[in-house]
Each structure stands twice: as structure tokens, then as C-alpha cells.
Amino acid sequence: MNEMIKMEKELLLQDAQAFIWAEADILDRQDYDAWLALWSDEGFYTLPIGDTEDFDNALNLCHDDAKMRRDRIARFQQGFSISSAPPARTIRTVSRFVIDRAEGDEVTVRCAEHLIEDKFGRQRIWAANLTYTLIVTPGGFKIRHKVARLLNSDGMLNSFSYLF
């Protein structure tokens, strides 16, 4: 790999890391309007069950298009969801960033997430492998697809009052 391509890939990885860290901060602050603004109109937010890649034809914990993301956020913000009353507080750490593919205006990034939830004085810890398909736009990245693969997605899960 020549030095110029290596430097461009390192800069792309740094930009993607900064974007994903900013998203984690937005989610921990429960700034859901800012989170919705990170998405492209055709984007999907997916929490699959198991190792499926065919999200449209499989059972998922969620597979939200733009309308479903807005509806989910409205329930969080308006308290119409039993799982969001009261909302949990979260702290997440995102690490182990790898660019899987960069082609044209699209980049695919994998990383790991640890999320700690505090609700009703009880803490739970979640671990997930995240995959982002990001679109490069003049205003910065937009999310085309985010897949959060919980380590125990096919095990016993409780309701979530937040996003991964």
C-alpha cells in the first residue's frame, strides 16, 4: 500500500471514529433529535437476533426505517412506552474500530460497544458488535445502516429504554 493511500485510510478511520464517538455521546445524553439528524433518509437501524444477514426476512429485535426510528423516538420522548418510563441512564464505550470497506461515497466500519444501563438503582451491562455503513456527504457522515449485534441476542432479553 503506498504511503498516500495509507494516510487517506488512516484519516478516514479517524473521521469515522470521531463520528461514532459523537453518536455515542448523543445517545448517552438522550439527545434523540440530534441522533435522528445523523441518518440518511433510506437508513436502517437493526438489532438482529443471531447471525442473520437477511434482515428483511428474519426476526429482529428491531429493523427500523426512517418512520420507525421517528416513532420509536417519539415514544421515548413522550413517555408512551412502558420501557421508557422512567428512561434509563447509560454510559457507553466504543472501541476496536476497523474499516471493512471504503468505496465511492460509502464506508463500512466495525467496532465494539460496551453499554452500562442504570435504571431503578440496578445496573446492567451489554456488549455488542456494531457495524456502520456511512455515507460521505458535504456536511459530514450520515448513517445508511447501523447493525448492533448483541452478544446474547438469542438469549433472554429485557426491554430497552434506549438505543444501542
Residue pairs with C-beta under 8 A, 6 or more apart in sequence:
1 9
9 99
9 102
12 99
12 102
12 107
13 97
13 99
13 109
15 141
16 97
16 99
16 107
16 109
16 132
16 134
16 141
17 97
19 134
19 140
19 141
20 94
20 97
20 109
20 111
20 130
20 132
21 94
23 35
23 38
23 143
24 92
24 93
24 94
24 113
26 34
26 35
26 38
27 35
27 90
27 92
27 162
27 163
28 90
28 91
28 92
30 76
30 87
30 162
32 73
32 76
32 77
33 73
35 73
35 163
36 69
36 70
36 73
38 141
38 142
38 143
39 45
39 66
39 69
39 142
39 143
40 135
40 142
40 143
40 144
41 66
42 65
42 66
42 144
43 65
43 66
43 69
43 142
43 143
43 144
43 145
43 146
44 55
44 63
44 64
44 65
44 144
44 145
44 146
45 62
45 63
45 64
45 69
45 143
45 145
45 146
45 148
45 163
46 55
46 60
46 62
46 63
46 64
46 145
46 146
46 147
46 148
47 60
47 61
47 62
47 63
47 147
47 148
47 149
47 150
47 153
47 164
48 55
48 58
48 60
48 61
48 63
48 147
48 149
48 153
49 58
49 59
49 60
49 61
49 153
49 154
50 58
50 153
50 154
51 149
52 58
52 60
55 63
55 147
56 63
61 150
61 153
61 157
62 68
62 72
64 72
72 163
74 80
75 81
75 84
76 84
76 87
76 161
76 162
79 85
81 161
82 159
83 159
83 160
83 161
84 161
85 161
86 119
87 119
87 161
87 162
88 117
88 118
88 119
88 160
88 161
88 162
89 117
89 118
89 119
90 115
90 116
90 117
90 118
90 162
91 115
91 116
92 113
92 114
92 115
92 116
93 113
93 114
94 111
94 112
94 113
94 130
95 111
95 112
96 110
96 111
96 112
97 109
97 110
97 111
98 109
98 110
98 111
99 107
99 108
99 109
100 108
100 109
100 110
100 131
101 107
101 108
102 108
105 135
105 136
105 137
106 133
106 134
106 135
106 136
106 144
107 133
107 134
107 136
107 141
108 131
108 132
108 133
108 134
109 131
109 132
109 134
110 129
110 130
110 131
110 132
111 129
111 130
111 132
112 127
112 128
112 129
112 130
113 126
113 127
113 128
113 129
113 130
113 148
113 164
114 125
114 126
114 127
115 125
115 126
115 127
115 128
115 162
115 164
116 123
116 124
116 125
116 126
117 123
117 124
117 125
117 126
117 160
117 162
119 161
124 158
126 150
126 151
126 164
127 150
127 151
128 148
128 149
128 150
128 151
128 164
129 148
129 149
129 151
130 146
130 147
130 148
130 149
130 164
131 145
131 146
131 147
131 149
132 143
132 145
132 146
133 143
133 144
133 145
133 146
134 141
134 142
134 143
134 144
135 141
135 142
135 143
135 144
148 164
150 157
150 164
